[in-house]
């Protein structure tokens, strides 16, 4: 199961990162934390679908309930991710790409255990 989680996480992180780059480099969003928040919504959607049908293979019919719990968990994690980005890139002026990697490592650990024991209860 862990390798599936890693694959799904890499796909969701890739989408999140691409949207972040588009927000900053193309749409010229000047606040990395806001650009990251918008990008996280895309990553969250990809992550939910992958976790539901690929990682935990939870065919439970509680899709709406699981999505609500998952979204609540991920909004909390996205807040942590955004605060990390704010301090790293906006407050201290470090490269946002490195901040993204650091925040993603934190996100990986929190989301795995949250999905396993709270959302999909496997």
C-alpha positions in Angstrom: 0.0 0.0 0.0 2.8 2.4 0.8 4.2 2.3 -2.8 0.7 3.2 -4.1 0.6 6.1 -1.6 3.9 7.3 -2.8 2.9 7.2 -6.5 -0.4 8.9 -5.8 1.4 11.5 -3.7 3.9 12.2 -6.4 1.2 12.7 -8.9 -0.8 15.0 -6.6 2.4 16.9 -5.7 3.4 17.3 -9.3 0.0 18.8 -10.2 0.2 21.1 -7.1 3.7 22.2 -8.1 2.9 22.8 -11.7 -0.1 25.0 -10.7 2.1 26.8 -8.2 4.7 27.6 -10.9 1.9 28.7 -13.3 0.5 31.0 -10.6 3.8 32.6 -9.8 5.5 32.6 -13.2 2.6 33.1 -15.6 -0.2 34.7 -13.6 2.5 36.7 -11.7 0.9 36.1 -8.3 3.3 37.9 -5.9 2.4 36.2 -2.6 3.7 32.7 -2.7 1.4 31.6 0.1 -1.7 32.5 -1.9 -0.4 31.0 -5.1 0.3 27.9 -3.1 -3.2 27.8 -1.5 -4.8 27.9 -5.0 -2.4 25.2 -6.2 -3.1 23.0 -3.2 -6.8 22.8 -4.2 -5.8 21.0 -7.4 -3.4 18.7 -5.6 -6.1 17.9 -3.0 -8.6 16.8 -5.6 -6.0 14.6 -7.4 -5.0 13.1 -4.0 -8.5 12.3 -2.9 -9.4 10.5 -6.1 -6.1 8.6 -6.0 -6.4 7.6 -2.4 -10.0 6.6 -2.7 -9.7 4.4 -5.8 -6.0 3.5 -6.0 -4.2 3.6 -2.7 -6.8 2.4 -0.1 -9.2 1.0 -2.6 -12.1 2.0 -0.4 -15.2 1.1 -2.4 -17.4 2.2 0.5 -20.4 4.1 -0.7 -19.7 7.0 1.7 -18.1 9.1 -1.0 -19.6 12.4 0.1 -18.8 11.8 3.8 -15.2 10.7 3.0 -14.7 13.7 0.7 -15.8 16.0 3.5 -13.5 14.5 6.1 -10.7 14.3 3.5 -11.2 17.9 2.5 -11.2 19.0 6.2 -8.0 17.1 6.8 -6.3 18.5 3.7 -7.4 22.1 4.3 -5.7 21.8 7.7 -2.6 20.4 6.0 -2.8 23.0 3.3 -2.8 25.6 6.0 0.4 24.2 7.5 1.8 24.0 4.0 0.8 27.7 3.3 2.2 28.9 6.6 5.4 27.2 5.9 5.6 28.8 2.5 4.7 32.2 4.0 7.5 32.1 6.4 10.0 30.5 4.1 9.4 32.5 0.9 7.5 35.6 1.8 8.9 36.5 5.3 12.5 35.3 5.0 12.9 35.5 1.2 14.2 32.0 0.6 13.6 30.2 -2.7 9.9 29.2 -2.9 10.8 25.9 -4.6 12.9 24.7 -1.7 10.1 25.8 0.7 7.7 23.8 -1.3 9.8 20.7 -0.9 10.1 21.1 2.8 6.4 21.8 3.2 5.6 18.7 1.1 7.6 16.5 3.3 5.6 17.6 6.3 2.4 17.2 4.2 3.4 13.6 3.2 3.6 12.4 6.7 0.5 14.1 8.0 -1.7 13.0 5.1 -0.6 9.4 5.1 -1.6 8.8 8.7 -4.7 11.0 8.4 -5.9 9.1 5.4 -5.0 5.7 6.8 -6.6 6.1 10.2 -9.2 8.8 9.8 -10.6 9.1 6.3 -10.4 5.6 4.8 -9.9 3.7 8.1 -7.9 0.8 6.6 
